[in-house]
């Protein structure tokens, strides 16, 4: 199902074949999804019991400290806040506006800078 929008404290998903909507309360998934993203929505007895985002998602860096010149040769990491509010540890060369790939299966580990 496709995540379409947030309505107060509920996330609205749409089945793109039938155009039926379902609503889900906030959960751990919200730090990984953006509008238009396709997710697996688990339902039982007509109610949503879980949402699984894709295993890897690409999100934009909205806040991070600039890497100091010369620090990239020795490696190192810094925190970065992504467009969903998720904070991940990224290499020093990642800057605001970059898009990064995050692994959702292990809680949001940085994988690589998106191409």
N, C-alpha and C positions, 0 to 999 in steps of 0.2 A: 504494500500500500504506500501511497505517496503522502508525505507530511505536507499539509497545506497551510496551516496557520495555528497560532496559539490564541485561545479564547479564555481570558482570565487565567485560571489555573489548570486548564485542560488543553491537551494537544489534539488537534483534529487531523485525522488521516482519511484519505479517500481511495477507494478501490477504483482504479482507472478503467476497469472494464464495465462495471455496473454503476459507477458514480455514487455509490453508497458511502456515507461518511460514518466514521466511528470516532469516539472521543476517549481519551486516555488521560488519567491524572499524571502529574509530574512524576519523574523517576530518574534513575541514573542515565538513561538514554539521552536525556535532553541536552547534555553537554557535548553530544556528538552530532546532532542533527541540525540541518538548516532547511528552510522552505524549499520544497520541490524534491527533496531527497526520498528515495525509495527505501522502505524499511520492512522488516517482517513483523507483522502484528499478530500476536497470539490471542485467540479468543476462545472462551469456553462459556457455553450456555448464554450466548449473546452478549457477553461482557468481555472487554479487553483485560487480559491478565498479564500482558507483557509486550514490550516492544524491543526488537533487536535491530540496532542500526547495522549498516554494512560493516564487514570486518575491518576495512580500511576506509577512512574518509579524508577528504582534502579540505582544509580550513585555512582561513586567512589570519595572519598574525596582526593583532590590533595594538599590542603594546609589548615592548621589550626594550632593554637597554641597548644602546649601540655597542657593537664589538670594538674594542680598542685596536688601533692599527698595530700589527705585529703579534697580536694574541692568537691569530688563527694558525700560526705555524706550530705552536706547541699544543694545540687543541684546547679544550675547555668547554664548559657549558654555562648556560644562563637560563633563567625562567622567561617564558613568553606567554602572554594571554592571547587566546584565539577568539574569533568572532562570536563563539557561543559562550564565552566566559571561562572556558576550560584553560587551566594553566598547565603547561608542559615544559620540560627541560629540553632546550634546543642547543645546537652548536653555536659558537660565537658569530659565525658568518650570517646567521639568519637575522633579517631586519623586518621592521614594520612594513606591512604590505606584501611580504612574501607569503606564498601559499605552501603549507606543509602537509605531508601525509601522516596521519595518526592511526595507530592500531587500536581499535576499540575493544578488542578481545581481552587485553590486559590492562584496562583502565585508562588508556590514553597515552601510550608511549610514542614518542616521536620516531618516525621511520626514515623520512627523507624530505628534502625540499622538493615540492612539486615542479614538474617541468613545464 
